[in-house]
Amino acid sequence: MSTQNSVAPDEDRMGESPPVTWRERLRAVRVDLTPLRTSRDFRLLFWAGTVFYFGAMVSYVAIPYQIYTLTGSNLAVGAIGLVELAPIIVFGLYGGALADHVDRRKLLIWTGVGQSLVTGVLAVNAFLADPHVWLIFVAAFFLAATSSLQRPSREALMPRTVTHAELPAANALSSLGMQLGVLVGPAVGGLLVAYVGIGWCFVIDIAGLAVASLLYVAMGTYTHREETTPPSLSGIRDGLSYAFSRRDLLGTYLVDIAAMLLAIPVVLFPALVEEVFERPELLGLLYSAETVGALLATALSGWTARIHHHGRAIVLAAAVYGAMIGLAGLMPSIWLVGVFLAFAGAADMISAIFRGTVWSQTIPEAMRGRLAGIEMLSYSLGPLGGQVRAGVTADLWSVRGAISSGGFACVAGVGLTALWLRDFWRYDARTDEHAVAERAVREAAGEG
């Protein structure tokens, strides 16, 4: 008599995995909230970033729309990027070097005060019966300068508030807070522009800057681990040399620059709603669409902690971003444009999460401010150049043509960059020498 089926049913199933429930699947992909629970200073940074970006994005809607209504020129709107270029380069690099020497928290506070004063000038100008276009450009210059001084300190301070193991979750949460502000800000800005007036956009921005600065005041002080030296050209040069000597960092910079330079469509949104669809009341929709996609991608970013080949993830996400922008430019309905912009925003945020993880897990503390300044240049120069490219292309060709051609060119540009930097494509966080070394240093210091 055969004994093949003599094993008890319960014993036969002992080696099987229990069924996975929908709740368990959701837990596996949702964003990890651990840093918000474990670190008071990270919570303060999180909320400061949220309200800061909310106010900033209200102004972000107001400035190009005001210039477009005063001049009727896409090129004039794109020229804002040219005005902001020099201060971003100069003060971004200097602000990074400064962040490696001074108290980063105090730098955050005082640069916030500076931004409030400049935004106040924009508010006063907007309430005039005949606003001055030249004054908007001057204010844009000084806003770029003060924000460029501030951002490296914020980026360099965040890793000090959490443990090394919490860095991927902290990066995702920082992005989530930013996207919450970026989502609500343009919608509020669009409504204010349409029904109240541009000047009130700047008033809201000033309030956000004040709240963010007060949250920075409440944070603890983080002293530098090593003796520092005052900012200098040689120190900035050391930071640049370090950044460009590492092909993994170089890849994160170049992929993002290629994507933004070739594909970013934001500067054309006023013309798209005014000339193509004739629905100016939906301007806020276009500004918010990418953010909705980014917010959803961040909220479901738990899976990113299980990905170790960050280079290829960045490349693939950036290519998808370009493809979605290209398709958005072809859509016959403004609502379909919004859908594809949301897909693009999700892809861009995935790329940003992996870029942030590479930066925060591999850059040593002594270099973090200067490298944060260089990182800021990488994700600022691309959009600024992209504004000029899009404005010129739209004036010479068409708004739709400028959006679609830029998106599909992005796919090609990102692909060529990955082909050139094959070491970046093969990057593995588990074995990369810089990631391993920084993990050992932070664990020895008990940081977070």
C-alpha positions in Angstrom: 0.0 0.0 0.0 1.4 3.4 -1.0 2.3 5.9 1.7 2.6 8.9 -0.7 -0.6 10.6 0.5 -0.3 9.5 4.2 1.1 12.9 5.3 -1.5 15.0 7.3 -2.9 17.9 5.4 -1.6 20.5 7.9 1.9 19.0 7.9 1.9 19.1 4.0 1.2 22.8 4.1 3.8 23.7 6.8 6.4 24.8 4.2 4.0 27.1 2.3 4.0 30.8 2.9 0.8 32.3 4.3 -1.3 34.3 1.8 -0.3 38.0 1.5 -3.1 40.3 2.4 -3.8 43.7 0.8 -2.9 45.4 4.1 0.5 43.7 4.1 1.1 44.7 0.5 0.2 48.3 1.2 2.5 48.3 4.2 5.3 47.1 2.0 5.0 50.1 -0.4 3.8 53.0 1.7 6.3 55.6 2.8 8.2 54.8 6.0 7.2 57.3 8.8 9.9 56.2 11.2 12.0 59.4 11.1 9.0 61.5 12.0 8.4 59.3 15.0 12.0 59.1 16.2 13.5 62.5 15.6 12.1 65.8 16.9 14.5 67.9 14.7 13.6 66.0 11.6 9.9 66.8 12.3 10.8 70.5 12.5 12.7 70.3 9.3 9.8 68.4 7.7 7.2 71.0 8.6 9.5 73.9 7.8 10.1 72.5 4.4 6.4 72.0 3.8 5.3 75.5 4.7 8.3 77.0 2.9 7.5 75.3 -0.3 3.8 76.1 0.0 4.6 79.8 0.1 7.3 79.6 -2.5 5.1 77.9 -5.0 2.4 80.5 -4.6 5.0 83.1 -5.7 6.2 80.6 -8.4 2.8 80.8 -10.0 2.6 84.6 -9.6 5.9 85.7 -11.0 5.8 84.2 -14.5 2.1 85.0 -14.9 2.7 88.6 -13.9 5.5 88.9 -16.4 3.5 87.3 -19.2 0.5 89.5 -18.6 2.7 92.7 -18.5 4.7 91.8 -21.6 2.8 89.1 -23.6 6.2 87.4 -24.3 7.2 83.8 -23.6 10.8 84.8 -24.0 10.4 87.4 -21.3 9.1 84.7 -19.0 12.0 82.5 -19.8 14.4 85.3 -19.2 13.7 85.0 -15.5 15.9 81.9 -15.7 18.8 84.0 -17.2 18.5 86.5 -14.4 18.6 83.8 -11.7 21.5 81.9 -13.3 24.4 83.9 -11.9 23.2 84.2 -8.3 22.4 80.5 -8.2 25.9 79.6 -9.4 27.8 82.0 -7.2 25.7 81.9 -4.1 25.0 78.2 -4.4 28.7 77.3 -4.3 29.4 79.9 -1.7 26.4 78.9 0.4 27.6 75.3 0.3 31.1 76.3 1.5 29.5 78.5 4.2 27.4 75.5 5.4 30.6 73.5 6.0 31.8 76.2 8.3 29.1 78.1 10.2 26.1 77.0 12.3 23.7 75.7 9.6 20.6 76.4 11.7 21.5 80.1 12.1 22.2 80.3 8.3 18.7 78.9 7.6 17.1 81.5 9.9 18.9 84.6 8.5 18.5 83.7 4.9 14.8 83.2 5.5 14.6 86.7 6.8 16.4 87.9 3.7 13.9 86.1 1.4 11.0 87.7 3.3 12.4 91.2 2.7 12.8 90.6 -1.0 9.4 89.0 -1.3 8.0 92.1 0.4 9.3 94.2 -2.4 7.5 92.0 -4.9 4.3 92.4 -2.9 4.5 96.2 -2.9 5.3 96.3 -6.6 2.3 94.0 -7.4 -0.1 96.3 -5.5 0.9 99.3 -7.7 -1.5 100.4 -10.4 1.3 100.0 -12.9 3.8 97.4 -11.7 7.4 97.7 -12.8 8.7 94.8 -14.9 12.3 95.7 -14.2 11.7 95.5 -10.4 10.4 91.9 -10.8 13.7 90.9 -12.5 15.8 92.6 -9.8 13.8 90.9 -7.0 14.1 87.6 -8.8 17.9 88.0 -8.7 18.0 88.6 -5.0 15.5 85.8 -4.3 17.7 83.4 -6.2 20.8 84.7 -4.2 19.2 84.3 -0.7 17.6 80.9 -1.5 20.8 79.6 -2.9 22.6 80.6 0.3 20.0 78.7 2.3 19.4 75.5 0.5 22.8 73.8 1.0 22.5 74.2 4.8 19.0 72.6 4.8 20.2 69.7 2.6 23.4 69.2 4.6 21.6 69.4 8.0 18.9 66.7 7.3 21.2 63.7 7.5 22.4 64.8 11.0 18.9 64.5 12.4 18.4 60.7 11.6 20.3 57.5 11.7 22.1 56.1 8.6 19.5 53.4 8.2 16.7 55.9 8.3 18.2 58.1 5.4 16.1 56.5 2.6 12.9 57.0 4.5 14.0 60.6 5.6 14.7 61.5 1.9 11.3 60.2 0.9 9.5 62.1 3.7 11.4 65.3 2.9 10.2 64.9 -0.6 6.7 64.2 0.6 6.6 67.4 2.7 7.9 69.4 -0.2 5.3 68.0 -2.5 2.5 68.7 -0.1 3.5 72.4 -0.2 4.1 72.3 -3.9 0.7 70.7 -4.5 -1.4 73.2 -2.5 0.7 76.2 -3.3 0.1 76.4 -7.1 -3.6 75.7 -6.6 -3.9 78.6 -4.1 -1.7 80.8 -6.3 -3.9 80.2 -9.3 -7.0 81.1 -7.4 -5.4 84.2 -5.9 -4.2 85.3 -9.4 -7.6 84.8 -10.9 -9.9 86.2 -8.2 -7.9 88.4 -5.7 -4.7 89.7 -7.3 -1.1 88.8 -7.7 0.0 90.9 -4.7 -1.7 88.5 -2.2 0.4 85.6 -3.6 3.5 87.3 -2.2 1.9 88.1 1.1 1.2 84.3 1.5 4.8 83.6 0.6 6.0 86.0 3.3 3.9 84.2 5.9 5.3 80.8 4.9 8.8 82.1 5.2 8.1 83.5 8.7 6.7 80.1 9.9 9.6 78.2 8.5 12.1 80.5 10.1 10.4 80.0 13.5 10.6 76.3 13.1 14.3 76.5 12.4 14.7 78.6 15.6 13.2 75.7 17.6 15.7 73.2 16.3 18.8 72.0 18.2 22.3 73.0 17.3 24.5 70.6 15.3 28.2 71.4 15.6 30.6 70.3 12.9 32.4 67.0 13.7 35.8 68.3 12.5 37.6 71.6 12.6 36.4 73.8 9.7 37.9 76.6 7.7 36.2 79.8 6.4 34.7 79.6 2.9 37.4 80.1 0.2 37.9 79.5 -3.5 40.2 76.6 -2.7 37.6 75.0 -0.5 35.0 75.3 -3.3 37.5 73.9 -5.7 38.1 70.9 -3.4 34.3 70.3 -3.4 34.1 70.4 -7.1 37.1 68.1 -7.6 35.6 65.6 -5.2 32.2 65.7 -6.9 33.6 65.3 -10.4 36.0 62.5 -9.4 33.1 60.3 -8.5 31.2 58.9 -11.5 28.2 57.9 -9.3 27.7 61.6 -8.2 28.5 62.8 -11.7 25.7 60.5 -13.1 23.1 61.9 -10.7 24.0 65.5 -11.8 24.1 64.9 -15.5 20.9 62.8 -15.8 18.9 65.4 -13.9 20.4 68.3 -15.9 19.6 66.5 -19.2 16.0 65.8 -18.1 15.3 69.3 -16.9 17.2 71.2 -19.7 15.4 69.3 -22.4 12.0 68.6 -21.0 10.7 70.9 -18.3 7.5 72.6 -19.6 6.5 74.8 -16.7 7.4 78.1 -18.3 4.9 77.4 -21.1 1.9 76.8 -18.8 0.6 80.4 -19.0 0.7 80.3 -22.8 -0.8 76.8 -22.9 -3.9 77.9 -20.9 -4.2 81.3 -22.6 -3.5 80.5 -26.2 -4.0 76.8 -26.8 -6.9 75.8 -24.5 -8.2 79.3 -23.6 -8.9 78.2 -20.0 -6.8 80.6 -17.8 -8.7 79.5 -14.7 -7.1 76.1 -15.0 -3.5 77.4 -14.7 -3.3 76.0 -11.2 -4.3 72.6 -12.5 -1.2 72.4 -14.8 1.1 73.6 -12.0 -0.4 71.0 -9.6 -0.6 68.0 -12.0 3.0 67.0 -11.7 2.9 67.4 -8.0 -0.1 65.1 -7.6 1.9 62.4 -9.4 5.0 63.1 -7.3 2.9 63.0 -4.1 1.4 59.7 -4.9 4.8 58.2 -5.9 6.3 59.4 -2.7 3.4 58.1 -0.5 3.9 54.7 -2.1 7.8 54.8 -2.1 8.3 52.1 0.6 9.6 49.8 -2.2 12.5 52.1 -3.0 14.3 50.9 0.2 14.6 47.5 -1.3 16.3 48.7 -4.5 20.1 48.8 -4.4 21.0 49.6 -8.0 20.2 53.3 -7.7 21.9 54.4 -10.9 19.8 52.4 -13.2 16.7 53.4 -11.2 17.5 57.1 -11.7 18.1 56.6 -15.5 14.9 54.7 -16.1 12.8 57.1 -14.1 14.2 60.1 -15.9 13.6 58.5 -19.3 9.9 57.8 -18.3 9.6 61.5 -17.2 10.7 62.7 -20.7 8.3 60.3 -22.5 5.4 61.5 -20.4 6.2 65.1 -21.1 6.4 64.4 -24.8 3.0 62.7 -24.8 1.5 65.5 -22.7 2.3 68.0 -25.4 0.3 66.0 -27.9 -2.9 65.7 -25.9 -6.0 67.3 -27.4 -7.6 68.1 -23.9 -6.2 70.0 -21.0 -7.4 67.3 -18.7 -5.4 64.7 -20.6 -2.4 67.0 -20.4 -2.8 67.0 -16.7 -2.9 63.2 -16.5 0.4 62.8 -18.4 2.0 65.6 -16.4 1.0 63.6 -13.3 2.7 60.5 -14.7 5.8 62.7 -15.4 5.8 64.0 -11.9 5.7 60.5 -10.4 8.6 59.4 -12.5 10.6 62.6 -11.7 10.0 62.0 -7.9 11.2 58.4 -8.1 14.4 59.7 -9.7 14.8 62.4 -7.1 14.4 59.9 -4.2 17.2 57.7 -5.5 19.4 60.7 -6.2 18.9 62.0 -2.7 19.7 58.6 -1.3 22.9 58.4 -3.2 23.9 61.8 -2.0 23.0 61.4 1.7 24.4 57.9 2.1 27.8 58.5 0.4 29.0 62.1 1.0 31.2 62.6 4.1 30.1 65.2 6.7 33.1 67.5 6.0 32.0 67.8 2.3 28.2 67.8 2.8 27.6 71.5 2.6 29.7 72.1 -0.5 28.3 69.0 -2.2 24.8 70.2 -1.4 25.6 73.4 -3.1 26.8 71.5 -6.2 23.7 69.3 -6.1 21.6 72.5 -6.0 23.3 73.7 -9.1 22.6 70.4 -10.8 18.8 70.6 -10.2 18.6 74.3 -10.7 20.6 75.0 -13.8 18.7 72.4 -15.8 15.3 74.0 -15.2 16.6 77.5 -15.7 18.2 76.6 -19.0 15.0 74.7 -19.8 12.9 77.8 -19.3 15.0 79.7 -21.9 14.9 76.7 -24.3 11.2 76.3 -24.0 10.4 80.0 -24.3 12.6 80.4 -27.5 11.2 77.2 -29.1 7.6 78.2 -28.4 8.1 81.7 -29.9 9.9 80.3 -32.9 7.7 77.2 -33.4 4.7 76.5 -31.2 3.8 75.9 -27.5 2.8 72.2 -28.2 5.9 71.7 -30.3 8.2 73.0 -27.6 6.7 70.7 -25.0 6.7 67.5 -27.1 10.1 67.9 -28.7 11.7 68.6 -25.4 10.2 65.5 -23.8 11.3 63.1 -26.5 14.7 64.7 -26.6 15.0 64.1 -22.9 14.6 60.3 -23.5 17.5 60.4 -25.9 19.7 62.6 -23.7 19.2 60.5 -20.6 19.9 57.3 -22.6 23.2 58.7 -24.0 24.3 59.9 -20.6 23.7 56.4 -19.1 25.6 54.9 -22.1 28.6 57.1 -21.4 28.6 56.6 -17.6 28.3 52.8 -17.4 29.8 52.8 -13.8 26.8 54.9 -12.8 24.4 52.4 -14.3 26.1 49.6 -12.3 26.1 51.5 -8.9 25.1 49.2 -6.0 24.6 50.8 -2.6 25.5 47.5 -0.8 29.0 47.4 -2.2 29.9 50.9 -3.3 33.1 52.0 -1.4 31.8 55.4 -0.5 28.4 54.1 0.8 30.2 51.4 2.9 32.7 53.9 4.4 30.0 56.5 5.3 27.8 53.9 6.9 30.7 52.8 9.1 31.5 56.4 10.1 27.9 57.3 11.0 27.4 54.1 13.0 30.6 54.7 15.0 29.4 58.2 15.7 25.9 57.0 16.8 24.4 59.8 14.7 20.7 60.5 14.7 
